[in-house]
């Protein structure tokens, strides 16, 4: 594989990895294995048709379509009539000490998500489930193309195949969650910022925020990186999207969501991997500001992805790890361009292995389900923190680039 002539050879390790993964034979082998792995994973989902998280998505959106308030109505009866569950809809039985909004299966997503998911409720649950899974397969492929399209084809195929082996991706399909949609939107944000398409960047972050809320933290990146036009477009699209959502969903549902969000904010419990405190949150934000200020590449966007996940104080925050494909792709691109320092490469590999290999090997050695869950949480947390450090090293120590210059 030929390297760009103008790049410096910053890491022999990175160069050797790029040469290995850039071989057509290696790319073909990894692709075949990844497709077999993915097909096996998808076949295994046939027992998940009526299970959560898809079941709660379907019931919440169906309740919304039928005129019920999913932020207030108790929905286990509706779920039982559709033979969906158990999931969160039955947590009143499984965990009586949980908050009411959790115990009774109340909706925990913004109204915009209900509008997005509502067309699936026009189908029967089984058909809607496989349509949702198929859509996520297509969106994952689009995300990988967007993130890797500027790399040589063999190297890009190898990196995409390795992305499919990342265990959090399997978890997202197992639970039929929303994060692949967020991944596509934020991948488009990264590309739009790189080519100074500020309106598109603002629109994609706004769309992600309207359906999942936490991506609004990326506004911090736009501020520190002085991308004022993209920040302005973000604000405009957020206002427009909120207005459209309000006009369609109605006043009661919109303000019901705001009331729910306030109650959850007061009752929220920190994740086991992240001691949620103002001091630690402030330290993470301060480090994000410093890294972005020192950044001479576009790598600080990937760093902010890790920061955003860390600052989301939810028991399910580790479900957002598929978004780490964004900083991984930036590390892969920097490695090809000769801009990746060895420290970033080593940390990135360690992060990937924690997320791709250890979840398959270590939990099998633990007999207790509770111990296995704690071990998986610790492994995923290690993957997240290592990605945080790898992106910081790439942003601060990587080679020069003008791709993300601030607005003049």
ABEGO torsion letter per residue (X at the ends): XBBBAABBBABAAAAAAAAAAABAAAAAAAAAAAAAAAAAAAAAAAAAAABOAAAAAAAAAAAAAAGBBAAABBAAAAAAAAGBOAEAAAAAAABAABBAAAAAGBBABBAAAAAAAAAAAABBAAAAAAAAAAAAAAAAAAAAAAAAAABBAAAAAAAAAAAAABAAAAAAAAAGBAAAAAAAAAAAAAAAAAAGBAAAAAAAAAAAAAAAGAAAAAAAAAAAAGBAAAAAAAAAAAAAAAAAAAAAAEAAAAAAAAAAAAAAAAABBBBAABBBBAAAAAAAAAAAAAAAAABABAAAAAAAAAAAAAABBBAAAAAAAAAAAAAAAAAAAAAAAGABBAAAAAAAAAAAAAAAAAAAAAAAABABAAAAAAAAAAAAAAAAAAAAAAAAAAAAABBBBAAABBBX
